[in-house]
Structure formats: structure tokens, C-alpha cells
Amino acid sequence: MSAVSVIAMTNSSPDNAAELAPQDRILRAGTVAAVILAAIGLMALAAVLISTAVGVQVWSGLLLLAYTCLPVAFIVLIAMVVVGLVRRRQH
């Protein structure tokens, strides 16, 4: 395959969200949720590291966010990869 055909295959998704199948909406929502959870977890981890370096007492909620959001985001991303692989095998 040439690079142009690979790019054409990857850009073949519809632009309108109303045209997406329910499974595609679920996959997109899962991906967005994983990215948001990862961003929250990384920001909480950065805040914990910065506050510890400055010498300020760390709020336990930040630790909870850092400890839970990143692993949950990773698990959601693994689930999205597995669902994608299963869907590719079915086609």
C-alpha cells in the first residue's frame, strides 16, 4: 500500500457525529473519557510534586486523584484497544 492510500483509509470517518453508529459513539466517548482522566491525573500528580517540592502540605484529594485517574484511564485505553481489535477481526 502506498502512503496516500493509507492516509485515505484513515481519514474515511464521517465528519458528522449524527452519522456515527452507536458503537462508534461509545468508542469515541470512551476515548474522550480516558484522555480527560489522564489529563486530570497528570495535573494532580504535577500539583503533588510541586507542592511537595515547595514544602506545602499536600491535600489528600490530589493524591486520590493522582492514584486513581491515571490507572483508570490506562484501563479504559486498554479496553478501547481490545474493542478495536475485536471489531477489526469481525470485518
Secondary structure, DSSP 8 states (H G I E B T S, - for coil): --HHHHHHHHT-S-S-GGGS-HHHHHHHHHHHHHHHHHHHHHHHHHHHHHHHHHT----HHHHHHHHHHHHHHHHHHHHHHHHHHHHHHH-
